[in-house]
């Protein structure tokens, strides 16, 4: 018997899992409804624009989580640059190692950038915040221009490592990328 009352937050959390596993194009509202224990029509009560509105809510939810729970550590004045970077590395490994589907935000960029441009600004904002957090850390040891370059390279390195880790089922890709990033702060 399908559950009749669930919160929009619950729907977003369940949708995130489905989008991460199946991608945007291959996810059907029926898949999300099943993951939520709802009838498909019930989703439209909370997300009138259907799958697009739901993905926007997922992107916003993930971005807000990273802002409050991950990126914030880059600005912790009680920690030194190396410690801040180590916290971000640890959180990254907890997020990606042993997790299905790789990086949702990176996957969405690859899938939607040209086919669904309505998501581009939201995804760009996430990666801009990530780069800014990394840059803030690197600025403790490097000039601003160098710190910006190192931040962009680090985010790209992590995204590539997550992809390779998934492709070869080998977490060493991510661990080695993190070690390379940590060395940039010495």
LUMMI-860571 format. One line per 5 residues: number of its first residue (from 1); their letters; for each residue x, y, z of C-alpha. Coordinates in steps of 0.25 Angstrom, whole numbers. Layout:
<rs>
NUM) a) X Y Z; ... .
</rs>
This chain:
<rs>
1) xxxxx) 0 0 0; 6 13 -4; 9 24 7; 0 35 5; 7 46 13 .
6) xxxxx) 21 50 11; 29 63 12; 35 70 0; 48 68 7; 46 53 8 .
11) xxxxx) 43 53 -7; 55 61 -10; 64 52 -2; 58 39 -9; 59 46 -23 .
16) xxxxx) 74 49 -21; 77 34 -19; 69 31 -32; 76 43 -40; 89 39 -35 .
21) xxxxx) 87 24 -40; 80 26 -53; 83 41 -57; 73 51 -61; 68 46 -75 .
26) xxxxx) 66 32 -70; 59 35 -58; 44 34 -59; 34 41 -49; 29 26 -47 .
31) xxxxx) 43 22 -42; 43 34 -32; 29 31 -28; 33 16 -25; 45 21 -17 .
36) xxxxx) 36 29 -9; 25 19 -7; 15 28 -14; 6 28 -26; 12 36 -38 .
41) xxxxx) 1 46 -38; 4 50 -23; 18 55 -27; 11 66 -35; 5 71 -22 .
46) xxxxx) 18 76 -17; 26 78 -31; 16 83 -40; 26 85 -51; 29 70 -50 .
51) xxxxx) 43 64 -52; 50 78 -55; 45 84 -43; 49 72 -35; 63 72 -40 .
56) xxxxx) 64 87 -37; 60 84 -23; 70 73 -22; 81 82 -27; 77 93 -17 .
61) xxxxx) 77 82 -6; 91 77 -10; 97 91 -11; 91 95 2; 97 83 9 .
66) xxxxx) 111 85 3; 110 100 7; 106 97 22; 113 83 24; 126 83 15 .
71) xxxxx) 130 96 9; 128 103 23; 141 96 28; 149 104 18; 146 117 25 .
76) xxxxx) 148 111 40; 158 121 46; 162 111 57; 168 102 46; 181 104 38 .
81) xxxxx) 181 102 23; 186 87 23; 176 84 34; 164 90 26; 168 83 14 .
86) xxxxx) 169 70 21; 155 72 26; 150 74 12; 158 62 7; 152 53 18 .
91) xxxxx) 138 58 15; 140 55 0; 145 41 3; 133 38 12; 124 44 1 .
96) xxxxx) 129 36 -11; 136 23 -6; 126 12 -5; 115 21 -11; 107 17 -23 .
101) xxxxx) 107 26 -35; 119 35 -34; 117 50 -32; 103 55 -35; 106 69 -38 .
106) xxxxx) 118 65 -47; 109 55 -54; 98 65 -56; 107 75 -62; 112 65 -72 .
111) xxxxx) 98 60 -75; 90 73 -75; 100 84 -80; 95 84 -94; 82 77 -94 .
116) xxxxx) 76 84 -82; 82 98 -80; 72 102 -70; 81 94 -59; 94 101 -64 .
121) xxxxx) 94 113 -55; 90 104 -42; 101 94 -45; 111 106 -48; 108 112 -35 .
126) xxxxx) 111 99 -27; 124 98 -34; 127 112 -32; 125 111 -17; 134 99 -17 .
131) xxxxx) 145 106 -24; 144 118 -15; 145 109 -3; 157 102 -8; 163 116 -13 .
136) xxxxx) 161 121 1; 170 110 7; 180 112 -4; 181 127 -1; 187 124 12 .
141) xxxxx) 200 119 5; 199 125 -9; 196 138 -16; 181 139 -20; 183 136 -35 .
146) xxxxx) 191 124 -32; 181 120 -21; 170 121 -31; 177 112 -42; 180 102 -31 .
151) xxxxx) 166 102 -26; 161 100 -40; 171 89 -43; 167 82 -30; 152 81 -33 .
156) xxxxx) 155 76 -47; 165 66 -41; 154 61 -31; 143 60 -41; 152 52 -51 .
161) xxxxx) 157 43 -40; 143 40 -36; 140 36 -50; 152 27 -51; 149 21 -38 .
166) xxxxx) 135 17 -43; 140 12 -56; 151 3 -50; 145 1 -37; 158 5 -30 .
171) xxxxx) 157 16 -19; 172 18 -20; 169 28 -32; 162 37 -22; 172 35 -10 .
176) xxxxx) 183 38 -19; 176 51 -25; 174 55 -10; 189 53 -7; 193 62 -19 .
181) xxxxx) 184 73 -14; 189 72 0; 203 73 -5; 199 87 -12; 198 93 2 .
186) x) 212 89 7 .
</rs>
